[in-house]
Amino acid sequence: MTEPAPVTLLLVDDEATLREPLAEYLSGQGFIVHEADSAAMARSRLLDLRPDLVLLDVMMPGEDGLSLCRHLIEMRDIPVILLTARGEATDRIVGLEIGADDYVTKPFEPRELVARIRSVLRRAGRAAPSPDTDAHYLFEGWRLDPLRRRLTDPAGTLVPLTTAEFRLLQTLLDHPRQVLDRDRLLDMVQGREAHLFDRAVDNQVSRLRRKVEVDSRSPVLIQTVRAGGYCLAADVRRVMPDSV
């Protein structure tokens, strides 16, 4: 049975001391988290990214969160939770009036934020997305058809994959820009061939790199994280075959 697709969040906050540990915490809760330190960066990320929900700081230099919130709701129909400073009641009221789904007041308990995220996603009908098994993965011009296990390069050429390589690639595509250590990869790629990964995760990564990298000795897509594991350094979209 196919596992539910992970929920994608965009966290927009100019305070790195809050944004970075919060992103790490949310990733540990199973979310895919993309970060932006300003409204301008968020708008840039949204050119290629369709998050399930945006966590949006109200007070930021340049364009403020309320302006970006209005854009997200009117133009993109993306659920928004505002992150507001204590005592900024006016901002909360205005945010809710223009359509924000909820707000949390800083400082907040991360577990409370996760509960609010799940509540908003349930109301939006996105809490437990049941991914279409037909949906293709698109990344950096590549396409993976998970139903037929067919990988095609940016030129449209079919690239054969072994079962182990397919499982590894799909796991990386399900967790883009996240560091997956070897133990976690083992857990995610469990199957009849799990013992192969137990002995040779690194070998499987090397074989996959030879198929998807321009130069497997200087990998760009599948990066090694020192003392960490591996990371797919690409944004990933899921689309139905007839929508491409």
Protein Blocks (a to p, Z undefined) as FASTA:
>chain_A
ZZddddddddddfblklmmmmmmmmmmnopacdddfbfklmmmmmmmpccfbdcddfbdg
hjafklmmmmmmmmnopacdddddehilmlmmmmmmnopabdcdddddfklmmmmmmmmm
mmnopmmccddfkbccdeehiacdfklopacdfkopacdddfklmmmmmmmmmmghiacd
fklmmmmmgcfklmmmmmmmmmmmmmmmmmmpmblmlcfklccdehibpcddbddddddf
klZZ
